[in-house]
Amino acid sequence: MTDDATTPADDAGSGSRYGSDSPARAEPASRAGDVPPGAPAGTDQPAGQRRPPDAAARRRRRLTIAGIAGAAVLVLLVCGCLGAFAAGLGRFARESDRERTAQARGDSACRELERRLNRLTPPGATGSPGARAAAIRDENAAVRPFLSEIERLRGWWDDDRDDDPDDDRGGRGARGESWQRLVDARASYADALDRQVTNGEPAFFIAPRDPAGRPVVDRLQHGPEECASAARRLGAPDL
């Protein structure tokens, strides 16, 4: 065996390190800053960043938001109108019930007045001025509960047939005032009858009139029938 003899392993190892046919060292596929394959050239934008929306997309989004806000405002307006309408209906129903109740109470007061008057002797059936004055006062006393009742119903016990377009109150409370004028005129007549008994001064009944100069009895006869008959009787104390 000679000194220059080599083993196959030595030849393989030297050839892999120094042989002319050994391949060059592989370079990294990419470095920092290199453009990845398929990316558009000349852009510095990272691959994961989203592109900003265009003008059309922004306009559509604004229109969508505006539509939602408008619909919400419309719903609120509709709910408010419905609430106001329901409240108005409730108020109208309560006022209608109160007017119906007042009308029923007024008609009942008229019937009670007629019954009280029918139990009394009419002034015209008496035989002397003194007795007539007493009969007139008895009838006036029978009217006082009726006056108290219609005073409590002032502003509600109103009938279209009793409304006077020339009255500044428009019928509100005018009916009660007309009844009071009639009772006051009868009381004055009873006082005049007492003076006739005392000193012989003739007594006359002066029919009361409203501020427009019309007889109050004519106005009172436009109400319920029971009240109309009572007004006719009280308006003629000599009969």
Buried (B, 14 or more C-beta within 10 A) or exposed (E): EEEEEEEEEEEEEEEEEEEEEEEEEEEEEEEEEEEEEEEEEEEEEEEEEEEEEEEEEEEEEEEEEEEEEEEEEEEEEEEEEEEEEEEEEEEEEEEEEEBEEBBEBBBEBBBBBBEBBEEBEBBEEBEEBBBBBBBBBBBBEBBEEBBEBBBEBBEBBBBEEBBBEEBEEEBBBBBBBBBBBBBEBBBBBBBBBBBBBEEEEEBEBEBBBBEEEEBBBBBBBBBBEBBBBBBEBBBBBEE
